[in-house]
Amino acid sequence: MEEIPTVVIVIRKLNKTTGAARIALQQISILKNIGYNVTVICEKANKEIINSYGGELKTISKLPLNSFLRRLWFNLLANLWCFRHKPSLIISHGDMDNADIIYMHNCVDLAQEIIYPNLKHQQPDVSKIHHRILNKSNYRQIVANSQLMRNDFISRYAIPSEKISVSYPGYDALQFNTSVKTNFSQKKRGELNIKDHEKLIGLITSGDFKKRNLSFFIEIANQLLKNSDIQYRFLIIGQGNIAPYQEKTTNLGIEKYFTWKKTVPDVEHYYVALDLFVLPAHIEEFGCVVLEAMACSTPVLISERVGAGELLQGDLKNLIVKGYNSEDWAHRIEHIVNNDVKMINNQLIETSSQYTYSYQHEKLKELILKNI
């Protein structure tokens, strides 16, 4: 009887809370359906979740070293395991330098240059690993999650254009959809104590408030509160140290208009409570939160360096703001909340419907079959 071939997925951390983890779990499911055994090599992971998708977990012990050396150790042992077992295909999520397909999720160097221009010559540990991986040429394909990332990698690492493709992340249409607005919008607004005449503007993120430009969001809020006849409220959801941002709202005298929450399990209920979702990020390689809000029929306003903006075509491009002038952003927000957004919402829903998990499933399947 012919032995069933094995595909290895290498990802240091795997849980359900990140975009990278969701893609890796889908890869396990696809490969199992195609007929392969799947081994997942991790440093930290939930074995039950991996097993439920059909994968087998191989854990590499975490050493008490600095970030870079720990990443090198993980890379070394993952390579050794693959050398001994000789799998049919190796898929890496930016954590191993010898892989057939490499999925990348961050533009670490570009973000450093944009957010910390005075420190751009200080190379972060993740950047060192990315340089090690992307400067090698023994991969078949690199997968970026936006054209923004693809362009940066081609210029920064001299990657041949035919060896790097774009696959936009997807979202769960069972969780994020228009029925959520019908069923939960008013209920959640009531829980948040938002009056009917008040406009709720929100920034929802997994974390990294510096990168998502929360400080500038507060400046926009200050402009709206001081120069508008509309009564506004603001909602911030995400993990991280919020103390300096709360202090900024206090110094501006606008703290009473803000509600702060940690990451929540029913985040879709908060999307539909919003009148507008705003993401003025310094840089966001993609931004699944934008897709999720769109799918929930909530209008969005985003900065020009958000990868999800590449999906917005025609009139929807007006939802992308160039530059970081708080008066400009406040003016755009006023325009949206003062006008009927039904047509915009319908266009956003239609656009988002093309990037559900089923879309991503087909893109992943196509890429895997091409490289096996």
C-alpha positions in Angstrom: 0.0 0.0 0.0 1.4 3.4 -1.0 2.3 5.7 1.9 0.2 8.9 2.1 2.5 11.9 1.5 3.0 14.6 4.2 2.8 18.4 3.9 4.4 20.5 6.6 3.0 23.9 7.8 5.6 25.9 9.8 4.2 28.7 12.0 5.6 29.7 15.4 2.3 30.5 17.0 -1.1 29.1 16.0 -4.4 30.0 17.6 -7.7 31.3 16.2 -7.2 35.0 17.0 -4.9 36.0 14.2 -5.2 36.2 10.4 -2.1 34.1 9.9 -3.5 31.4 12.2 -6.9 31.4 10.4 -5.1 30.9 7.0 -2.9 28.1 8.5 -6.0 26.3 9.8 -7.6 26.6 6.4 -4.5 25.2 4.8 -4.7 22.1 7.1 -8.3 21.6 6.1 -7.6 21.9 2.3 -4.6 19.6 2.4 -6.5 16.9 4.3 -9.4 17.1 1.8 -6.9 16.7 -1.1 -5.6 13.6 0.6 -2.4 14.6 2.4 -1.2 14.1 6.0 -0.5 17.4 7.6 2.1 18.1 10.2 2.1 21.5 11.8 5.4 22.7 13.4 4.9 25.3 16.1 6.5 26.8 19.2 3.1 27.6 20.8 -0.2 26.2 19.6 -3.5 24.7 20.6 -3.2 21.0 19.9 -7.0 20.4 20.1 -7.7 23.1 17.4 -5.0 21.7 15.1 -6.3 18.1 15.6 -9.9 19.3 14.9 -8.8 20.5 11.5 -7.0 17.3 10.7 -3.4 18.2 11.5 -0.8 16.6 13.7 1.2 19.0 16.0 5.0 18.9 16.4 6.1 21.4 19.1 9.5 22.9 19.2 10.5 23.9 22.8 10.8 27.6 23.4 14.3 28.6 24.7 14.9 31.5 27.2 16.8 33.5 24.5 16.2 36.9 23.0 13.7 37.1 20.2 16.1 36.8 17.3 18.0 33.8 18.7 14.8 32.1 19.6 13.6 32.5 16.1 16.8 31.1 14.7 16.5 28.1 17.0 12.9 27.5 15.8 14.1 27.8 12.2 17.0 25.4 12.7 14.9 22.7 14.4 12.1 23.0 11.9 14.6 22.6 9.1 16.1 19.5 10.8 12.7 17.9 11.2 11.9 18.5 7.5 15.4 17.2 6.5 14.8 13.9 8.3 11.2 13.4 7.2 11.4 14.8 3.7 7.8 16.0 3.3 6.2 16.5 -0.2 5.6 20.2 0.4 6.7 22.8 3.1 4.5 25.9 3.7 6.0 28.5 6.0 4.4 31.6 7.5 7.6 33.6 7.6 9.2 31.5 10.3 11.4 29.1 8.2 13.9 29.8 5.5 13.7 26.5 3.5 10.1 26.3 2.3 8.3 25.8 -1.0 5.6 28.4 -0.3 6.1 31.3 2.1 3.1 33.2 3.3 4.1 36.7 4.6 1.9 38.8 6.9 3.9 41.9 7.7 6.0 44.5 6.1 8.2 45.0 9.2 10.9 47.2 7.6 8.3 49.4 5.8 6.4 49.9 9.0 9.6 50.8 10.9 10.4 53.4 8.3 6.9 54.9 8.4 6.2 54.8 12.1 9.7 55.3 13.5 11.6 57.2 10.9 14.3 58.1 13.4 14.9 54.5 14.1 14.7 53.1 10.6 18.3 51.9 10.7 17.7 49.9 13.9 16.7 46.5 12.5 14.0 44.7 14.5 14.5 41.0 15.3 11.5 40.0 13.0 13.1 42.0 10.2 16.4 40.0 10.6 14.5 36.8 10.1 12.5 38.2 7.1 15.8 39.3 5.5 17.2 35.8 6.0 14.1 34.2 4.5 13.4 36.5 1.6 17.0 37.0 0.5 17.2 33.3 -0.2 16.0 32.0 -3.6 15.1 28.4 -2.8 11.4 29.0 -2.5 8.9 28.4 -5.3 6.4 31.2 -4.4 6.0 34.0 -1.9 2.4 35.0 -1.0 1.7 38.6 0.0 -1.6 39.7 1.5 -1.8 42.9 -0.5 -0.3 44.7 -3.5 1.2 47.1 -1.0 3.2 44.3 0.5 4.1 42.8 -2.9 5.5 46.1 -4.2 7.6 46.6 -1.0 9.0 43.1 -1.2 9.9 43.3 -4.9 11.8 46.5 -4.4 13.3 45.7 -1.0 14.4 42.2 -1.6 14.8 42.1 -5.4 12.3 39.3 -5.6 11.3 38.4 -9.2 7.8 39.5 -9.8 6.7 36.0 -11.1 7.7 34.5 -7.7 5.5 36.6 -5.5 1.7 36.7 -5.8 -1.1 38.4 -3.8 -3.9 36.5 -2.0 -6.2 38.7 0.0 -7.3 37.4 3.4 -10.9 36.4 3.7 -13.6 36.6 6.5 -16.2 34.4 8.0 -19.5 35.3 6.3 -21.4 33.3 9.0 -20.2 35.7 11.6 -20.0 38.9 9.6 -23.1 39.7 7.6 -26.1 42.1 7.1 -28.4 40.1 9.4 -26.3 41.1 12.3 -27.2 44.7 11.8 -30.9 43.9 11.8 -30.7 41.7 14.9 -28.1 43.5 17.1 -27.5 47.1 16.1 -30.1 48.8 18.3 -29.5 46.4 21.2 -25.7 47.0 21.3 -26.2 50.8 20.9 -28.5 50.6 23.9 -25.9 48.6 25.9 -23.3 51.3 25.0 -25.8 54.0 26.0 -25.8 55.6 22.6 -28.7 57.9 22.0 -30.6 57.9 18.7 -29.4 61.3 17.7 -25.7 60.5 18.5 -23.3 59.3 15.8 -21.0 56.5 17.0 -17.5 56.4 15.3 -15.3 53.4 16.0 -11.8 52.0 15.7 -11.7 48.3 16.2 -8.4 46.4 16.0 -6.6 43.4 17.4 -4.0 45.7 19.0 -0.9 47.8 18.2 -2.5 51.2 18.7 0.6 53.0 17.6 0.5 51.3 14.1 -3.3 51.9 13.8 -2.7 55.6 14.7 -5.1 55.8 17.6 -3.5 59.1 18.7 -4.5 60.7 15.3 -8.0 59.2 15.7 -8.3 61.1 18.9 -7.3 64.3 17.1 -10.0 63.7 14.5 -12.5 63.2 17.4 -11.4 66.5 18.9 -12.0 68.3 15.6 -15.5 66.8 15.3 -16.5 67.6 18.8 -15.4 71.2 18.7 -16.6 72.1 15.2 -19.7 70.2 14.5 -23.4 70.5 15.4 -23.7 66.7 15.4 -23.3 64.9 18.7 -20.6 62.3 18.5 -19.5 59.3 20.6 -16.4 57.2 20.0 -15.7 53.5 20.6 -12.2 51.9 20.8 -11.8 48.2 20.9 -8.4 46.4 21.1 -5.6 44.9 23.2 -2.8 47.1 24.4 -1.8 49.9 26.8 -4.6 52.5 26.5 -3.4 54.7 29.4 -1.5 57.3 27.3 -4.4 57.5 24.9 -6.9 58.0 27.6 -4.7 60.6 29.1 -4.7 62.4 25.7 -8.5 62.5 25.7 -8.5 63.9 29.3 -6.0 66.6 28.3 -8.2 67.6 25.4 -11.3 67.5 27.7 -13.1 64.9 25.6 -12.7 61.8 27.7 -16.5 61.5 28.4 -17.2 60.9 24.7 -15.0 57.8 24.6 -15.8 54.1 25.4 -12.9 51.7 25.7 -13.0 47.9 25.5 -10.6 45.0 25.3 -10.9 42.5 22.4 -14.5 41.1 22.5 -15.8 37.7 21.2 -18.9 39.2 19.6 -17.1 41.9 17.8 -19.7 41.9 14.9 -22.3 43.3 17.3 -20.0 46.3 17.8 -19.5 46.8 14.1 -23.2 47.1 13.5 -23.6 49.6 16.3 -21.3 52.0 14.5 -22.3 54.7 12.2 -18.9 54.7 10.7 -15.7 52.6 11.1 -12.5 54.6 10.8 -9.0 53.2 10.4 -6.4 56.0 9.9 -3.5 53.6 10.2 0.1 54.6 9.5 0.3 51.3 7.7 -1.9 48.2 7.6 -0.7 45.4 5.3 -4.3 44.4 4.8 -6.8 44.9 7.6 -9.4 42.2 7.9 -11.3 44.6 10.2 -12.2 46.7 7.2 -13.7 43.7 5.3 -15.6 42.6 8.5 -17.1 46.1 8.9 -18.1 46.2 5.2 -19.7 42.8 5.4 -21.8 44.0 8.3 -23.1 46.9 6.2 -21.1 49.5 8.1 -19.4 52.3 6.1 -15.7 52.6 6.4 -13.1 55.4 6.1 -9.5 54.4 5.8 -6.0 55.8 5.2 -4.2 55.3 1.9 -1.7 52.8 3.3 -4.4 50.2 4.3 -4.1 47.2 2.0 -7.8 46.5 2.1 -8.3 49.7 0.3 -7.1 47.9 -2.9 -10.5 46.2 -3.0 -12.4 49.5 -3.2 -13.1 50.5 -6.7 -15.1 53.3 -8.5 -16.9 55.7 -6.1 -15.8 53.6 -3.1 -12.3 55.0 -3.6 -13.7 58.2 -2.0 -13.6 56.2 1.3 -9.8 56.4 1.2 -8.2 59.5 2.7 -4.8 60.8 1.7 -2.6 62.3 4.3 -3.1 62.9 8.0 -4.8 66.2 8.4 -7.4 66.0 11.2 -9.6 68.7 9.6 -9.7 66.8 6.3 -10.7 63.5 8.1 -13.3 65.3 10.2 -14.8 66.9 7.0 -15.0 63.4 5.3 -16.7 61.9 8.4 -19.2 64.8 8.5 -20.0 64.2 4.8 -20.6 60.5 5.3 -22.8 60.7 8.5 -24.8 63.6 7.0 -25.8 61.7 3.9 -27.7 58.6 3.0 -25.2 55.8 2.9 -27.5 53.0 1.7 -26.0 52.9 -1.8 -22.4 53.0 -0.4 -23.3 50.2 2.0 -24.7 48.1 -0.8 -21.5 48.5 -2.8 -19.4 47.6 0.3 -21.5 44.5 1.0 -21.1 43.4 -2.7 -17.4 44.0 -2.6 -16.9 42.2 0.6 -18.9 39.2 -0.6 -16.2 38.4 -3.0 -13.7 37.8 -0.2 -15.3 35.3 2.1 -13.6 32.2 3.5 -14.8 30.3 0.4 -12.9 32.7 -1.8 -9.8 32.2 0.3 -10.3 28.5 0.3 -10.3 28.3 -3.5 -7.2 30.6 -3.7 -5.3 28.5 -1.2 -6.3 25.2 -3.0 -5.3 26.6 -6.4 -1.8 27.6 -5.0 -1.2 24.4 -3.2 -2.2 22.2 -6.1 0.1 24.3 -8.4 3.1 23.7 -6.1 2.6 20.1 -5.1 
